[in-house]
């Protein structure tokens, strides 16, 4: 099966992702992306990315200090 959407989670400034999910449909990928709502077990911040097959990427950044950013 070919996966066209990916959701990744990376903690702090790690070079590798701490979690990866691959999906063949947008609805499932967006549902998983939206389930991330805090910094989890990161020491400072957690970055969540949703990659679409057309190359577009959506990003959420949760900081331990309560700030939330995104693109």
Secondary structure, DSSP 8 states (H G I E B T S, - for coil): ----EEEEEEETT-SS-SEEEEESSHHHHHHHHHH--S-TT-SSEEEEEEE-TTS-EEEEEEETTS-EEE-
